[in-house]
Amino acid sequence: MSAAEAPVAQGDEPVRGPVRAGGLLDVLGVASVVLDTDGRIVLWSPQAEELFGYSAHEALGQYAARLMVHDRHIELVGRLFADVMRTGQSWAGGFPIKHKDGSTRLVEFRNMRLLDDRGDVYALGLAVDQSTVRRLEQDVALSERMVEQSPSGLAVLDPHLRFVSVNPALERINGLPAAEHVGRPLAEVLPQLETEALEAEARRVLRTGVPVIDRPVVGRTSADPEEDHTWSLSLYRLEDALGNVLGVAASMVDITEAHRASVEAEAARRRLAVIADASARIGTTLELDRTACELADVAVPELADVAAVDLLDAVMEGRPSTLGPAEPAVIRALAVRPQDDSDAVRAADTPGRIARYGPDRLVTECVRSGEAVLVPQVKDDDLPRIARSPEAAALLDRAGLHSYLAVPLIARGEVLGALDLKRTRNQAPFDADDVLLARELANRAAVQIDNARWYQNARNTALTLQRSLLPSHPPVTTGLEVASRYQPAGATSEVGGDWFDVIPLEGGKTALVVGDVMGSGISAAATMGRLRTATTTLASLDLDPALLLEHLDKTTSALDHSIATCVYAVHDPHLRQCRIANAGHLPPARVRPGRPPELLELPTGVPLGVGGIAFSTVTVDFEPGDELVFYTDGLVETRRHSLDERLDFMLSLLDDPARPLEETCDLLLWTLHHPDNHDDVALLIARAQQLP
């Protein structure tokens, strides 16, 4: 019968069926010897053969004293034997015996008188090697002392997982004396722990014999019912020498402080990871909205379930952001994460919208004081101070908002706005460590946001200047239909110096100009304005295009080493011709009905501002219905394609000379202007018309 098959008691009922013997008697090797009244050996056990060295054949019928005792002890043994047989009182003690091999061994004896059903008297002697007994006594004593003095909580559970014994350390851990443990199951003694899972682990150990080592257990006991503790639990199956399952031994060590230190270390590692992530992800461009989105993306979900980045409207307008005690905060939302349809997100302000928060609102307090505002546990009366409106407060309540944190965005000593954080799914409240992390993120992002804000203001100024220098609508000219577009550079780059112009001349002629000042920003826009003015003035003199470029080259050289490219063309509707000169610019495309689009073969020339090199004028036919397409390099250049590929692609789009010019302009911009090309674009298309 295996250990698993051995019957065990059910409750207080007796065991039914055979039960395997324990192994302690086998460890001790107890020898049994029975003597008659004369002291002769009448029974001799196998253990006696092993202990004394004599076989049963050699021992039976012999006088025990002469066989087993040295001559000097025979008289003493005789008296002891006579006392036991006469009085019936047992005798126990250690005695040196004579082994068959001649050696002497100390043996523990238990001698008693026996009486059978016929009235015959016998003497029973139980003998054990004394060294074995002493070793077991020492082991037991050592085990008891170790168990009693161990700082670890130790327990023995029977096969039904009821407490059999506990040591003092476990009494302290559980807050109960040993008497209140014994005979009771885990669930009764430790109701605040996950006892079902623990019992399942213990049953698995009983069944398989595979121990559980250092399993973390979190919960509370009667010793400290108000605070969670963490223990390391180990479970081992107990077996005797014959393999009988005695139960489960449990060891518990309180590792609360180490666990907290580990949690804090992990939290610190996580904070460092978030900060490193923020350093890499926030401020990749100078786009204000994108920078705000990057901050919100870093905060969710590592720090919050919902994050909003808001800027004071005064800051956006370039005005002072200081708020008085009774002054509301007028805030422009820049970003909200996550981008889902949850109630908490719907309660947030829509990016791009302006919202007014009263003086009593927490976000107003944050931007007014420049300090973090923390509400670890949000209560019902906190919601109106967090939300913009009663409707938003109801949404936050429905979303399960339970913790709130707002930290200011401060750059260069000025409060720009706030990072607004909410927890709905993450059940942990915001704590002091979260405040430190949020401040660190806000401080890093605020500088990037401020840079983007100043850049955007400067860019808007330059763009306004540039647009003011370009013609709003090309003038109506004789014999030409014109359409134009100006596409400013993307927000990640400054404005450029691209321009176009349509200049009516005497005799029904028209000058067509497209140019590109190298560089960017206000200086490029200002240079473009001066060149456009100079071109208009020179065009009024009706100069040959090459000569006009020579004068324009001198003007450019005087503008602080400015360089620009330019194509200048003069259309004569009477001659049905265009005279064109090029100063380092991309060649115009000509589209004629019934023929494939082509790039005009013009001498490239050198850019304006280089000086010292003459320009050439080329005359090309320009019949009614023909089109000329002038453009700057921002339309066709990309980082991933050759210029020839892009020019061929442009020509393929000019496949319909009858298409309206406005549609052609839009088609070219939408199709050709690549998002990776952070350059502005000037586009001018002219179509020759039949004179009346």
C-alpha positions in Angstrom: 0.0 0.0 0.0 1.5 3.4 -1.0 1.6 6.5 1.2 -1.3 8.0 -0.8 -3.3 4.8 -0.3 -2.8 4.5 3.5 -6.1 5.1 5.3 -6.4 8.2 7.5 -8.9 9.1 10.2 -11.9 11.2 9.1 -12.5 13.8 11.8 -12.7 12.0 15.2 -13.7 8.7 13.6 -11.3 5.7 14.1 -9.1 4.6 11.2 -10.8 1.9 9.2 -8.5 -0.8 7.7 -4.8 -1.5 8.0 -2.5 1.4 8.6 1.2 1.4 7.7 3.5 1.3 10.6 5.6 4.3 11.5 9.3 4.2 10.8 10.6 5.2 14.2 10.8 1.6 15.5 12.8 0.7 12.5 15.2 3.5 13.1 15.6 2.5 16.7 16.0 -1.2 15.9 14.2 -2.4 19.1 15.3 -5.9 20.0 12.9 -8.2 21.9 14.1 -11.0 24.2 11.9 -13.3 26.3 13.4 -15.3 29.3 11.8 -18.1 31.4 12.0 -18.1 35.1 15.4 -19.7 35.0 16.8 -16.9 32.8 16.9 -19.0 29.7 16.2 -17.4 26.3 12.9 -18.7 24.9 12.2 -16.0 22.3 14.8 -14.1 20.2 13.8 -11.4 17.6 15.7 -10.6 14.4 16.6 -7.2 15.9 18.2 -9.1 18.8 20.3 -11.0 16.3 21.5 -7.7 14.8 22.1 -6.0 18.2 23.9 -8.9 20.0 25.4 -10.8 17.0 23.9 -14.2 17.9 21.5 -16.0 15.7 18.3 -17.4 17.1 19.7 -20.9 16.8 22.7 -19.9 18.9 20.7 -17.9 21.5 17.6 -20.0 22.2 17.9 -22.1 25.3 21.0 -20.3 26.5 21.3 -18.5 29.8 20.9 -14.9 28.8 23.4 -13.6 31.5 26.2 -15.8 30.4 25.5 -15.2 26.7 25.0 -11.4 26.8 26.8 -10.1 29.9 30.5 -9.9 30.9 31.4 -12.2 33.9 31.9 -9.3 36.2 28.3 -8.2 35.8 26.6 -11.6 36.0 25.9 -11.3 39.8 24.4 -7.8 39.3 22.2 -8.9 36.4 21.0 -11.9 38.5 19.8 -9.6 41.3 18.0 -7.3 38.8 16.3 -10.2 37.1 15.2 -11.7 40.4 13.7 -8.3 41.5 11.7 -8.0 38.3 10.4 -11.5 38.5 9.6 -11.3 42.2 8.0 -7.8 42.4 6.6 -7.4 38.8 8.1 -3.9 38.7 9.8 -3.0 35.5 13.4 -1.9 35.3 14.9 0.5 32.8 18.5 1.7 32.3 21.6 1.4 30.3 23.9 -1.6 30.6 27.1 -2.8 28.9 26.5 -6.0 27.0 28.9 -8.4 25.3 28.6 -8.7 21.6 29.4 -12.0 19.8 32.5 -10.4 18.2 33.9 -9.7 21.7 33.2 -6.0 21.7 31.2 -4.2 24.4 28.2 -2.0 23.6 26.0 0.2 25.8 22.4 -0.8 25.4 19.2 0.8 26.7 17.0 -1.9 28.4 13.3 -2.0 29.4 12.7 -5.2 31.4 9.2 -6.3 32.6 7.5 -9.4 33.9 5.0 -11.2 31.7 2.2 -13.6 32.7 0.5 -16.0 30.2 -3.0 -17.5 30.4 -1.7 -20.6 32.1 -0.1 -18.6 34.9 3.5 -19.1 33.6 5.8 -16.2 34.3 8.4 -14.8 31.8 10.7 -11.8 31.6 10.5 -9.5 28.5 13.5 -7.4 27.7 13.4 -4.6 25.1 16.8 -3.4 24.1 18.1 -0.6 21.9 21.6 0.5 21.1 22.2 3.5 23.4 24.1 5.5 20.8 21.1 5.3 18.5 18.8 6.5 21.3 21.2 9.3 22.3 21.5 10.4 18.7 17.7 10.6 18.3 17.4 12.4 21.6 19.9 15.0 20.5 18.2 15.3 17.1 14.8 15.9 18.8 16.3 18.3 21.4 18.1 20.2 18.6 14.9 20.3 16.5 12.8 21.5 19.4 15.3 24.3 20.3 15.6 25.3 16.7 11.8 25.4 16.3 11.3 27.2 19.5 13.9 29.8 18.9 13.6 30.2 15.1 12.6 33.7 14.0 10.7 32.1 11.2 7.1 31.0 11.8 6.9 27.2 11.7 3.9 25.0 11.6 3.0 21.3 11.1 -0.3 20.6 9.4 -1.9 17.1 9.3 -3.0 15.5 6.0 -6.4 17.3 6.4 -4.5 20.6 6.7 -5.4 21.2 10.3 -2.7 22.7 12.6 -0.9 20.1 14.6 1.8 22.4 16.1 3.2 26.0 15.7 6.3 27.6 17.1 6.3 30.9 19.1 7.3 32.9 16.0 4.2 31.8 14.2 2.1 32.6 17.3 3.5 36.2 17.1 2.9 36.4 13.3 -0.7 35.2 13.5 -1.5 37.0 16.8 -2.9 33.8 18.3 -1.6 31.3 20.9 -0.7 27.8 19.9 -3.8 26.4 21.5 -6.0 28.4 19.2 -4.2 26.9 16.2 -4.2 23.2 17.0 -6.9 21.2 15.3 -8.2 24.1 13.3 -8.0 24.6 9.5 -6.2 27.5 7.8 -9.4 29.4 7.0 -10.5 29.5 10.6 -7.1 30.7 11.9 -6.3 33.1 9.1 -9.5 34.4 7.6 -7.9 37.5 6.1 -5.5 35.6 3.8 -6.3 33.9 0.5 -6.6 30.5 2.3 -8.2 28.7 -0.7 -5.1 29.3 -2.8 -2.8 28.3 0.1 -4.8 25.1 0.8 -4.6 24.2 -2.9 -0.8 24.7 -2.8 -0.6 22.5 0.3 -2.7 19.7 -1.2 -0.5 19.7 -4.2 2.5 19.3 -2.0 0.8 16.5 -0.1 0.0 14.8 -3.4 3.2 15.3 -5.3 5.9 15.8 -2.7 7.2 18.7 -4.7 7.9 21.6 -2.2 6.7 25.2 -2.6 9.7 27.6 -2.0 9.4 31.3 -1.1 5.8 31.8 -2.3 4.9 35.5 -1.6 1.7 35.8 0.5 0.1 39.2 1.1 -2.6 39.9 3.7 -3.4 40.6 7.3 -3.5 38.6 10.5 -4.8 39.3 14.0 -1.3 40.5 15.0 -1.7 43.6 12.8 -5.3 43.7 11.4 -5.0 47.2 10.0 -2.1 46.9 7.6 -1.0 44.4 4.9 2.1 42.4 5.4 4.1 40.3 3.0 5.4 36.8 3.9 7.6 34.3 2.2 5.9 30.9 2.5 7.5 27.5 2.0 5.7 24.2 2.2 7.3 20.7 2.5 5.7 17.2 2.7 6.6 15.4 5.9 7.3 11.7 5.7 8.6 9.1 8.2 11.4 6.7 7.5 9.0 4.3 5.7 7.6 7.0 3.4 4.3 7.4 5.3 2.9 10.9 4.8 2.6 12.7 8.1 1.4 16.1 6.8 2.9 19.4 5.7 5.5 21.6 7.3 5.1 25.3 6.7 7.7 28.0 7.1 6.7 31.7 7.0 9.1 34.7 7.1 7.9 38.2 7.3 9.5 40.1 4.3 7.3 43.1 4.4 10.2 45.6 4.7 12.2 43.8 2.0 9.1 43.7 -0.2 8.4 47.4 0.3 12.0 48.1 -0.5 11.7 46.0 -3.7 8.5 47.8 -4.6 10.1 51.1 -4.0 13.1 50.1 -6.1 10.9 48.9 -8.9 8.9 52.2 -8.7 12.2 54.1 -8.8 13.3 52.1 -11.8 9.9 52.7 -13.5 10.2 56.4 -12.8 13.6 56.5 -14.3 12.4 54.6 -17.4 9.5 57.1 -17.8 11.8 60.0 -17.5 14.2 58.4 -20.0 11.2 57.8 -22.3 10.1 61.4 -21.9 13.6 62.7 -22.8 13.4 60.7 -26.0 9.8 61.3 -27.0 9.0 64.9 -25.9 10.1 67.7 -28.1 10.9 65.8 -31.3 9.5 68.8 -33.2 8.7 72.4 -32.7 5.0 71.8 -33.2 3.1 73.0 -30.1 0.2 70.5 -30.4 2.5 67.6 -31.1 4.8 68.4 -28.2 1.7 68.5 -25.9 0.5 65.1 -27.3 4.0 63.6 -26.7 3.8 64.7 -23.0 0.3 63.1 -22.6 1.4 59.9 -24.4 4.3 59.5 -21.9 2.0 60.0 -18.9 -0.6 57.4 -20.0 -0.7 54.7 -18.8 2.5 54.7 -16.7 1.4 57.6 -14.5 -2.3 58.1 -15.1 -5.3 56.6 -16.9 -6.3 60.0 -18.4 -3.9 62.9 -19.0 -4.7 66.4 -20.4 -2.2 69.1 -21.3 -3.7 72.6 -21.0 -2.2 76.0 -21.7 -3.4 79.4 -20.4 -4.9 81.3 -23.3 -3.0 84.4 -22.2 0.2 82.5 -22.8 -0.9 81.4 -26.2 -1.6 85.1 -27.0 1.7 86.3 -25.6 0.2 88.1 -22.7 1.2 87.8 -18.9 -0.2 84.7 -17.3 -0.5 85.9 -13.7 -3.9 85.2 -12.1 -5.5 87.1 -9.2 -7.2 85.4 -6.3 -10.7 85.9 -7.8 -9.7 85.6 -11.4 -10.8 82.5 -13.5 -8.4 80.5 -15.6 -9.0 80.7 -19.3 -7.4 77.6 -20.7 -6.9 76.2 -24.1 -6.7 72.4 -24.3 -3.8 71.0 -26.4 -3.9 67.2 -25.8 -6.0 64.5 -24.1 -4.9 60.8 -23.7 -6.1 58.2 -24.2 -8.1 58.9 -27.3 -11.1 56.7 -26.5 -14.7 57.2 -25.9 -14.7 56.7 -22.1 -16.6 59.0 -19.8 -13.4 60.4 -18.3 -12.2 61.4 -21.7 -15.5 63.0 -22.6 -15.3 65.0 -19.4 -12.0 66.5 -20.6 -11.9 69.6 -22.8 -11.6 69.0 -26.5 -8.2 69.9 -27.9 -8.3 73.3 -29.5 -11.2 74.5 -27.5 -11.0 77.3 -24.9 -12.6 76.7 -21.5 -13.1 78.9 -18.5 -12.4 77.4 -15.0 -13.6 79.4 -12.0 -11.3 80.6 -9.2 -12.4 77.7 -7.0 -11.3 75.0 -9.5 -8.3 72.9 -8.7 -6.6 73.5 -12.0 -7.0 77.2 -11.5 -5.4 76.8 -8.1 -2.5 74.9 -9.7 -1.7 77.5 -12.4 -2.3 80.5 -10.0 0.0 79.1 -7.3 2.5 77.3 -9.5 2.2 74.3 -7.1 1.0 70.8 -7.6 -2.5 70.0 -6.4 -3.0 66.4 -5.1 -6.3 64.7 -4.2 -5.3 61.2 -3.3 -8.9 60.0 -2.6 -11.5 61.9 -4.6 -14.8 62.3 -2.8 -18.1 63.5 -4.1 -17.6 67.1 -3.0 -14.2 67.1 -4.8 -15.7 66.4 -8.3 -17.2 69.9 -8.8 -13.8 71.5 -8.1 -12.1 69.1 -10.6 -14.6 69.3 -13.5 -15.3 72.3 -15.7 -19.1 71.8 -15.4 -21.7 69.8 -13.6 -22.1 67.6 -16.7 -18.4 66.9 -16.7 -18.5 66.1 -13.0 -21.2 63.5 -13.6 -19.1 61.9 -16.3 -16.1 61.7 -14.0 -18.2 60.2 -11.3 -19.5 57.6 -13.7 -16.0 56.9 -14.9 -14.9 56.0 -11.4 -12.4 58.9 -10.8 -10.8 58.1 -7.5 -7.5 60.1 -7.5 -6.5 63.4 -9.1 -3.2 65.3 -9.6 -2.4 68.5 -11.4 1.1 69.9 -11.8 2.0 73.2 -13.3 3.9 73.6 -16.6 6.6 76.2 -15.7 9.3 77.4 -18.1 11.7 80.3 -17.6 9.8 81.3 -14.4 6.4 81.6 -16.1 3.4 79.3 -15.5 2.3 78.2 -19.0 -0.5 75.8 -18.0 -1.0 72.5 -16.3 -0.6 68.7 -16.7 -3.9 67.3 -15.5 -3.8 63.6 -14.4 -6.7 61.3 -13.4 -6.9 57.6 -12.3 -10.0 55.6 -12.9 -8.7 52.0 -13.6 -5.5 52.0 -11.7 -6.7 51.5 -8.2 -3.6 52.9 -6.5 -4.0 56.6 -5.4 -1.5 59.2 -6.5 1.2 59.6 -3.9 4.3 61.8 -3.2 6.4 59.7 -5.6 3.9 60.3 -8.3 3.9 64.0 -7.7 7.7 64.0 -8.1 7.5 62.1 -11.3 4.7 64.3 -12.7 6.7 67.4 -11.8 9.8 66.0 -13.5 7.8 65.3 -16.7 6.1 68.7 -16.5 9.4 70.5 -16.1 11.0 68.8 -19.0 8.0 69.2 -21.3 7.4 72.8 -20.3 10.7 73.9 -21.8 9.9 72.1 -25.0 6.3 73.6 -25.0 7.7 77.1 -24.4 10.2 76.6 -27.2 7.4 75.5 -29.5 5.2 78.4 -28.4 7.9 81.0 -29.1 8.8 79.4 -32.4 5.2 79.3 -33.5 4.8 83.0 -32.7 7.9 83.8 -34.6 6.8 81.6 -37.5 3.4 83.2 -37.6 5.1 86.6 -37.7 7.3 85.6 -40.6 4.5 83.9 -42.4 2.3 87.0 -42.0 5.1 89.1 -43.4 5.7 86.7 -46.3 2.0 86.5 -47.2 1.8 90.3 -47.1 4.6 90.5 -49.6 3.0 88.1 -52.1 0.1 89.1 -54.4 -3.2 88.1 -53.0 -4.8 87.6 -56.4 -2.8 87.6 -59.7 -4.0 90.6 -61.8 -6.0 90.1 -65.0 -3.7 90.5 -68.0 -4.0 90.5 -71.7 -4.0 87.1 -73.4 -3.3 85.0 -70.2 -5.2 83.0 -67.7 -3.2 82.5 -64.5 -3.6 80.5 -61.3 -1.2 80.4 -58.3 -0.6 78.8 -55.0 1.7 79.4 -52.1 2.1 76.5 -49.6 4.1 77.5 -46.4 6.5 75.1 -44.9 5.4 72.6 -42.3 5.2 73.6 -38.7 8.5 71.8 -37.9 10.4 74.3 -40.1 10.6 78.0 -40.5 8.9 79.8 -43.4 11.0 80.2 -46.5 11.6 82.9 -49.1 9.6 81.5 -52.1 7.7 84.0 -54.2 5.8 84.4 -57.5 4.5 87.5 -59.3 2.4 88.4 -62.3 3.3 91.9 -63.6 1.3 93.6 -66.4 3.5 95.4 -68.9 2.9 97.9 -71.7 1.7 96.7 -75.0 -0.4 93.9 -73.4 2.6 92.0 -72.4 2.9 90.2 -69.0 6.0 89.3 -66.9 5.8 86.0 -65.0 8.2 85.5 -62.1 8.9 82.6 -59.7 11.9 82.8 -57.2 13.3 81.2 -54.1 15.5 83.0 -51.5 17.9 80.6 -49.9 17.5 80.4 -46.1 14.4 80.7 -43.9 12.7 82.9 -41.4 11.9 86.6 -41.3 15.2 87.5 -43.0 14.4 85.3 -46.0 10.9 86.7 -46.1 12.3 90.3 -46.0 14.8 89.6 -48.7 12.1 88.1 -50.8 10.0 91.2 -50.4 12.9 93.4 -51.5 13.6 91.3 -54.5 10.0 91.2 -55.5 9.9 95.0 -55.3 13.1 95.3 -57.3 11.7 92.9 -59.9 8.5 94.9 -60.3 10.5 98.1 -60.7 12.9 96.7 -63.3 10.0 95.0 -65.2 8.4 98.4 -65.7 11.4 99.3 -67.8 10.6 96.6 -70.3 14.1 95.1 -70.1 15.2 91.9 -71.8 14.8 89.1 -69.3 18.6 88.4 -69.2 19.4 92.0 -68.6 16.7 92.3 -65.9 18.3 89.3 -64.1 21.7 91.0 -64.3 20.3 94.1 -62.5 18.6 91.8 -60.0 21.8 90.0 -59.4 23.5 93.2 -58.4 20.6 94.1 -56.1 20.9 90.6 -54.5 24.6 90.9 -54.0 24.0 94.0 -51.9 21.6 92.3 -49.5 24.0 90.8 -47.0 25.3 87.9 -49.1 21.8 86.7 -50.0 21.4 84.2 -52.7 18.2 83.4 -54.7 17.1 81.5 -57.7 14.7 82.9 -60.2 12.9 82.4 -63.5 11.7 85.5 -65.3 9.5 85.3 -68.4 7.8 87.9 -70.6 4.7 86.9 -72.5 3.9 88.7 -75.7 0.3 87.7 -76.8 0.7 89.3 -80.2 3.8 87.4 -81.1 2.6 84.3 -79.3 6.0 83.9 -77.7 7.6 83.9 -74.3 11.1 85.2 -73.7 12.6 83.5 -70.6 15.8 83.8 -68.6 16.9 81.5 -65.7 19.0 82.2 -62.7 19.8 78.8 -61.2 16.2 77.8 -61.0 14.4 74.6 -62.0 13.1 74.8 -65.6 9.4 75.6 -66.3 7.2 72.9 -67.8 5.3 73.6 -71.1 2.0 71.8 -71.8 0.7 71.9 -75.4 -2.5 70.2 -76.6 -1.7 67.1 -78.6 1.9 66.9 -77.4 3.5 65.4 -74.3 4.4 67.8 -71.5 8.0 68.9 -71.5 10.6 70.7 -69.5 11.9 73.8 -71.3 15.6 73.5 -72.3 17.0 76.7 -70.8 20.5 77.7 -69.8 20.5 77.1 -66.1 22.5 80.2 -65.2 23.8 80.9 -61.8 21.8 82.0 -58.7 21.3 85.7 -58.1 23.9 87.1 -55.7 26.8 85.1 -57.2 27.7 87.9 -59.6 30.0 88.1 -62.6 28.3 85.7 -65.0 26.0 86.8 -67.8 22.4 85.4 -68.2 20.8 84.2 -71.5 17.4 84.8 -72.9 15.6 82.0 -74.7 12.4 82.6 -76.8 9.8 79.8 -76.9 6.5 79.5 -78.8 3.4 80.0 -76.6 0.3 79.5 -78.6 -3.3 79.9 -77.3 -4.1 76.8 -75.2 -0.5 76.3 -74.2 0.5 76.3 -70.5 3.6 77.2 -68.7 4.1 75.8 -65.2 6.5 77.7 -62.9 7.4 76.1 -59.5 10.0 76.1 -56.7 12.0 73.1 -55.6 9.8 72.5 -52.5 7.2 71.0 -54.9 9.3 68.2 -56.3 12.2 67.5 -54.0 12.2 64.6 -51.5 14.8 62.8 -49.5 13.9 59.4 -51.0 13.7 60.1 -54.7 16.0 61.5 -57.3 15.1 64.9 -58.8 14.7 63.4 -62.3 12.1 60.9 -61.0 10.1 63.6 -59.4 10.2 65.9 -62.4 9.0 63.0 -64.6 6.2 62.4 -62.1 5.2 66.0 -62.3 5.1 65.9 -66.1 2.9 62.8 -65.9 0.3 64.8 -63.9 0.1 67.5 -66.6 -1.7 65.1 -68.9 -4.8 67.2 -69.5 -4.3 70.7 -71.1 -8.1 71.3 -70.8 -8.2 70.8 -67.0 -9.0 74.1 -65.2 -5.9 75.7 -63.9 -7.1 75.9 -60.3 -7.7 72.1 -60.3 -4.2 71.6 -61.8 -2.7 73.7 -59.0 -4.4 71.6 -56.3 -3.5 68.3 -58.0 0.2 69.2 -58.1 0.2 70.3 -54.5 -1.7 67.4 -53.1 0.2 64.8 -55.1 3.7 66.2 -55.2 4.3 68.1 -52.0 5.8 65.4 -49.7 5.3 65.6 -45.9 9.0 64.9 -45.4 10.0 68.0 -47.4 9.9 70.8 -44.9 10.1 73.6 -47.5 7.6 76.1 -48.8 6.2 76.0 -52.3 5.4 78.7 -54.9 3.4 77.6 -57.9 2.3 79.7 -60.9 0.5 78.3 -64.0 -0.2 80.5 -67.1 -2.4 79.5 -70.1 -2.3 81.5 -73.3 -5.7 82.7 -74.6 -6.9 83.8 -78.0 -6.9 87.5 -78.4 -10.3 89.0 -79.3 
